[in-house]
Amino acid sequence: MVERKPLVAGNWKMNGLRADGLALARGIAERARQRHACELLVCPPATLIAAVGDALAGSGVALGGQDCHAEPKGAFTGGISAEMLQDAGCSHAIVGHSERRHTCGETDADVRAKTLAAWRAGLVAIVCVGETRLEREAGGALAVVAAQLAGSLPDGASADKLVVAYEPVWAIGTGLTPTLRDVAEMHSFIRHQLASRYGEAGQGVRVLYGGSVKPANAKEVLAAENVDGALVGGASLVAGQFLAIAGACRP
Ligand code: PGA
């Protein structure tokens, strides 16, 4: 059996001006000095990556971007390439978050291109998948996620390049979470998909759960079968809550 060390990742989304972002990063860096049974990652808005990277220096907390452009450079106004993230100190990039799939119209093919871009720049891609409420109610959650994985994941993945985040769209920012049974079912389904796609190379790829993870539910969510950590939105904006979630990882 391959060991998968849990990863707890904070996605700050479009939150944080310099002063509060730095205060949050310092609070996380300070608390991260205690030993945790997981790896920690913070994904601030692009404007704060460099400053947050400085604040996190020496803390062992990794730094990531929330998105990247598929191209390395060029005339793409407003775009930020994976190479730029890497250059700013990032080791990870979230790609295909549902807020980008649904509000920016990103397709599986776009997400696949961004994943390849992250790899090209030496970053770990955190590829997000997840069904909408209507899709779940129609009984299509597994099929939707299978199609997203098939379309979004390039060949050649391994544990040091890929993390998958299962984030049911209806659970993001709503306070709603799937039952533990549904979480375990989806995570074991994703594990099977990774195994049949990548064989042994996929065994170490971590599958995170995301969607309203809070200190109050972290312990049970993180203990669910095949859950290898969490992608945390709202609760990652409070250092104490983010670290409480990290502290809930099984040793
Ligand atoms: P949430 O967001 O924890 O605020 O639900 C999770 C996410 O979108 O990654």
Residues whose N, C-alpha, C, O or C-beta is under 5 A from the ligand:
A	BS01	PGA	N11 A171 I172 G173 T174 G210 G211 S212 V213 L231 V232 G233 G234 A235
